[in-house]
Amino acid sequence: MNTEQTQTLLAMVVVLGMFAVLVLPSLIGIVHDRRIDRQIREAQERDRAEAQKSSSRSTVPSTATWYAEGRRSKKLVSS
């Protein structure tokens, strides 16, 4: 191996090392985000399972139900 080949090899190693240094934080962030997403998904599934166990139907009406009932009562009064 002559001097030119050694310099070329050294330059390639430096470039690959710099690439690794630049990409590593991104990869760590992606892995971290996936772990958090998995934990959130598991917590939501656990909450759904607990909600189904505690009651089969919610006792608080939704906003749409409340609005529709209000509209019906106004129709009855005005007619």
C-alpha positions as CSV (number, residue, x, y, z in Angstrom):
1,M,0.0,0.0,0.0
2,N,1.5,3.3,-1.0
3,T,1.1,6.8,0.5
4,E,-1.8,7.8,-1.8
5,Q,-3.8,4.7,-0.9
6,T,-3.2,5.3,2.8
7,Q,-4.3,8.9,2.5
8,T,-7.4,7.9,0.6
9,L,-8.3,5.2,3.2
10,L,-7.7,7.7,6.0
11,A,-9.9,10.3,4.3
12,M,-12.7,7.7,3.8
13,V,-12.6,6.7,7.5
14,V,-12.7,10.4,8.5
15,V,-15.7,11.1,6.3
16,L,-17.5,8.0,7.6
17,G,-16.8,8.9,11.1
18,M,-18.2,12.4,10.6
19,F,-21.3,10.9,9.0
20,A,-21.8,8.7,12.0
21,V,-21.4,11.6,14.4
22,L,-24.0,13.6,12.4
23,V,-26.5,10.7,12.1
24,L,-26.3,9.2,15.6
25,P,-28.3,11.9,17.4
26,S,-31.1,11.5,14.9
27,L,-31.2,7.7,15.3
28,I,-31.3,8.1,19.1
29,G,-34.2,10.6,18.8
30,I,-36.1,8.3,16.6
31,V,-35.7,5.4,19.0
32,H,-36.7,7.6,21.9
33,D,-39.9,8.8,20.1
34,R,-40.9,5.3,19.2
35,R,-40.5,4.2,22.9
36,I,-42.7,7.1,24.0
37,D,-45.3,6.4,21.3
38,R,-45.4,2.8,22.5
39,Q,-45.9,3.8,26.1
40,I,-48.7,6.2,25.2
41,R,-50.4,3.6,23.1
42,E,-50.2,1.1,26.0
43,A,-51.6,3.6,28.4
44,Q,-54.5,4.4,26.1
45,E,-55.3,0.7,25.7
46,R,-55.1,0.3,29.5
47,D,-57.5,3.3,30.0
48,R,-59.9,1.9,27.5
49,A,-60.0,-1.5,29.2
50,E,-60.5,0.1,32.6
51,A,-63.3,2.3,31.2
52,Q,-65.1,-0.7,29.7
53,K,-64.8,-2.6,33.0
54,S,-66.1,0.3,35.2
55,S,-69.2,1.1,33.1
56,S,-70.7,0.2,29.8
57,R,-72.1,3.6,29.2
58,S,-70.9,7.1,30.1
59,T,-73.2,9.1,32.3
60,V,-72.2,12.5,30.9
61,P,-73.9,13.3,27.6
62,S,-71.7,14.4,24.8
63,T,-71.8,18.0,23.5
64,A,-73.7,16.8,20.3
65,T,-76.4,15.1,22.4
66,W,-76.8,18.2,24.6
67,Y,-77.1,20.5,21.6
68,A,-79.6,18.2,19.8
69,E,-81.8,18.1,23.0
70,G,-81.7,21.8,23.2
71,R,-82.8,22.2,19.6
72,R,-85.6,19.7,20.1
73,S,-86.9,21.6,23.2
74,K,-86.9,24.9,21.3
75,K,-88.9,23.3,18.5
76,L,-91.5,22.1,20.9
77,V,-91.9,25.5,22.5
78,S,-92.1,27.4,19.2
79,S,-94.7,25.1,17.6
